[in-house]
Amino acid sequence: MAIRGVLWDIDDTIFDYASADRAGMERHLAAEGLAGEYGCVEEALTRWREATTLHWRRFEAGGIGFEEQRRDRVRDFLGAQGMSDAEADGWFGRYVAHYEAAWALFPDALPALQTLAGEFRQGVLSNSSVHNQQRKLAVLGVSEWFEAVVCAAELGVAKPAPEAFHAACELLGLPPEDVAYVGDQPDIDAGGAAAAGLTGIWLDRTGLGGRPELIRITGLDELPGLLRADTRFGAPSTFG
């Protein structure tokens, strides 16, 4: 059977998370009087992303809750382990305000969503929370294109676990073999989807290359043609 549904990752797939993260951090450090504490914005971002990766993995593994991982990210970033929950929440909230002011879609995202809408059912599977991602989709003006939004915080399991992909397929009312998953992470997104029985598609925006076992595209303008051709059973890396 042909692909009938598309599940999407959001951050760094349709939403330019990296650019918003940088702009938000730069503005936040200045507002907090911390601009000189980390040498440069890139150094601060590296430290922030290391803390994010560490505590997000703890969350994905089920060791801590969604709110707790955010507070621990702040404490590690600031080197303030004695910071109260309320203080950490306040700091994170102020950061988020600057970060959200920089939100933007990638230029190829909306055209792809619009093109696919007439032919494919579309949903979201994200390793975040429904509250965060539904709000993000609404602010970015793309909520209407998705029938379902499934997130790890509410689901209790995160990508690349097969259960996460299967839950999203169920909400679309389609079996995994009829669904493609599009995301920027080769292992968590494309590899995880493929292992769960979906067609995993790696969006390699930076042209990193490699990973010939994965279906790879470098821009969302390539996606409609790929899905219509249904290359699941052919050579997996038709775009190099």
TABEL-V424834 format. One line per field, one symbol per residue. phi: phi as a letter, one per 30 degrees, with the letter a starting at -180 (. if undefined). psi: psi as a letter, one per 30 degrees, with the letter a starting at -180 (. if undefined). burial: 1 if it has 9 or more other ideal C-beta (glycine too) atoms within 8 Angstrom, else 0. A space follows every 50 residues. Layout:
phi = ???
psi = ???
burial = ???
This chain:
phi = .ddbbbccdcdicccdddddddddddddddddicecdbiadddddddddd dddedddddddidbddddddddddddddibddddeddddddddddddddd dcdaddecddedddddedcbdbbbbbdbcdedddddddddibeddcdbbc bdeddibcecdeeddddddeddibdedcbcbcadcdddcdddddddjdcd bcdcddidiihddcdbbcaddddedddddhdeccddcdci
psi = llkflkkkldkgdfkieeeeeeeeeeeeeeefggegfgeleeeeeeeeee eeeefeeeeefgflleeeeeeeeeeeefhifgkleeeeeeeeeeeeeeef fgkklkffeeeeeeefeffkkklkjkhbleeeeeeeeeefggeffkfkjk leeeegklkgkeeeeeeeeeffhklefgkkkklfjeeedeeeeefggljk kjjiefheaahffkkklflfffeeeeeefigegakfifg.
burial = 00111111111111110011111111111100010001001011101110 11011101110000000111111111100000100001101101110111 11111100101110011001111111111101110110010100010111 11001001111101111110110101011111111101111111110111 1111100000100111110101110110001000011010
